[in-house]
Every structure is written in structure tokens, then in C-alpha cells.
Amino acid sequence: YKWMNKWSMKEVSERKRRFIPYILTLMSYATCLLTMYKMHFPYYFSSIIVAALMSLIICTLLNFRWKISIHLAGCGLLISGLIAYSFLFYFNPVWWLCGLILLSGFQGTARISYHQHTLFEIFAGFIVGIFCGIIPIWGYQMVFAGLTAHIMRLNKVVAVVRVGRAKTSGKLFEGWI
């Protein structure tokens, strides 16, 4: 699309010119999700596409008012997806996290140094990615458990991890009573 309109990098970075690429990407993600649904893919595969689709929808809606970094939203998706899958499949993601956080810092620094985004736009994109990466993979039970633990002044980490582990084993309420 950028090539067809002969736009420079500065012209594409304008907020108004991002809608057509966003809509095309939304359509391709929706088609991919529909195909995965029709082919009966496991939820942990399709949740990746749901996370990316949620992130893109939120970034598109925010783009009506503010410019937000979709690059850092993708970085946030990678980091939160790695954390969510480490709980889901029981592996230690520390070294992967270190590398991804470092690469996210490089990406954010590059976007700022090329004057494509401000620090707020970078941070907002990263937060959108983190939020959208955790919710579809871990599920809404995690959010409910965290909020309930906060309201009841319980240990939030234990509540969220307990629901995550129970969700993967299919025994969500076993051992709670």
C-alpha cells in the first residue's frame, strides 16, 4: 500500500494514513482466525491470533484520537505471550524474556530516534500489547481472579498462578475448597 501510493516513511507515519493498512491487516487476521476455527485448531494456537487481533483493534480505535506505536504493541504481545505460554506449558522463560525485553528496548529507541513516535506513544503501544497478549491466552478467569484477590486483599500472584495452572489441567475449581 505504501509502495502503490509512493509514500515516504514520514508520510506513512501520519495518523490519518494508517487506517487502510490497519483495515487490511484486520481483515487478514480475521480470515486467519476463521480458518483456524473451521479447522478446529487448539485454543492456544488460535489465542495468538485473537491476541494480535485484539491489539490491532485497540490500536486502530486509539488511532482515531492519538498515534500509538504498533511496533511496540507487537513487542508487548511477544513478551506477554511468552509469559502466558510459560505458565501454560511449564517452562522457564527467563533468558527468552531478557532477550525480548532488550530487543523491545532497541525497537522503542529506534522509533524515538527516527522521530516516528514520542515516549508516551511507545509506552502506550507496549501496554496495549502486554494487556492483549495475556488476556486471550490465560483467559478471563485470570483477570477475575486477580481483581477478586485485590478486592479481598489476598495474594494476587498466588491467585492468578493457581487459576492458570488449574486452567491448563482442566481442573479449575479442584482443591479450592
C-alpha positions, 0 to 999 in steps of 0.5 A: 500500500505504501509502495502503490501510493509512493509514500515516504516513511514520514508520510506513512507515519501520519495518523490519518494514513494508517487506517487502510493498512490497519483495515487490511491487516484486520481483515487478514487476521480475521480470515486467519482466525476463521480458518483456524476455527473451521479447522478446529485448531487448539485454543492456544494456537488460535489465542495468538491470533485473537491476541494480535487481533485484539491489539490491532483493534485497540490500536486502530480505535486509539488511532482515531484520537492519538498515534500509538506505536504498533511496533511496540504493541507487537513487542508487548504481545511477544513478551506477554505471550511468552509469559502466558505460554510459560505458565501454560506449558511449564517452562522457564522463560527467563533468558527468552524474556531478557532477550525480548525485553532488550530487543523491545528496548532497541525497537522503542529507541529506534522509533524515538530516534527516527522521530516516528513516535514520542515516549508516551506513544511507545509506552502506550503501544507496549501496554496495549500489547502486554494487556492483549497478549495475556488476556486471550491466552490465560483467559478471563478467569485470570483477570477475575481472579486477580481483581477478586484477590485485590478486592479481598486483599489476598495474594494476587500472584498466588491467585492468578498462578493457581487459576492458570495452572488449574486452567491448563489441567482442566481442573479449575475449581479442584482443591479450592475448597 
